[in-house]
């Protein structure tokens, strides 16, 4: 009976030693869920969490068919999208800089406007190579931003799939532990 008692105490001490590991995992998972939902990460108050687990053994099921638009609220996706939109606008500005422009104010002035107009028309011709390279660089930045946005969205979908797999496997694991207990 002394050996059985020591084995039981050993199991209790082992279980107690594992508690901080599980507490850490719970808090880190809550922080990850906050980020996934696009909310500010906050350390959750875990007071009474154990009691809630006794009453409510399984988390609520995630309904099938949630819209993927929910991922648009993720900060990383929003940042990549706005970076892509900014790069597109900069590419448009660089494209527009290659074309001549005439200032309207020169048309109404008492001075002949021909010199201003001639300068506005010829400037893009003299700087054509530089303006073309600027446009190509801006277009390349847009292409990179679009690829980054695409990769960010794919990563978000992968994160969701990993979370769903984790929920399913943890649920099965919890059921096995209940059987064990």
C-alpha positions, 0 to 999 in steps of 0.5 A: 500500500505504501508503493501505491500511495507514493505512485498516487502522490507522484501522479498528483505532483506531476499533474500540478507541475503541468498546470503552469504549462496549460495556463500559459497555453490558454493565455497565449491562445486567447491572445492569438484569438484576439489577433485573429479576430482583429481585436486588441490583444489583452491578457484575459482574467482567468478567474473562474475559468476552471469552474466554467470548464466543469460546467461547459465542457466544450466550446461552442461549435463554430457555425459552418459557412461563416463569410470569409469577409471576416478575415478583412478585419485582421490588421495584417490583411488591412495593412497589406491591402492599404499598402497595395492601394497606395502602390497603385496610386503611386503608379498612377501618379508616375504614369501621369507624370510622363504626359505633358501638362499646360498650366491654365494660369498662363493662358490668362496672363498678359504675358505670352503663354507660348513659352510656358506651354512649350516648356510644359510640353517639352519637359516630359520629352527631355526626361522621358527615360527618367520618367519611364524608369520611375513609372516602371519602378512604381509598377514593380512596387505595385506588383510586389504589394499585390503579391504581398496582399495575396500571400497575407490573405492565404496565410490568414486562411491557413491560420483559420484552417489550422485553428479549426483542425486544432479545435477538432483534435483538442476536442477529441483529446479532451474526450479521451482525457474525460474517459481516462479520468 
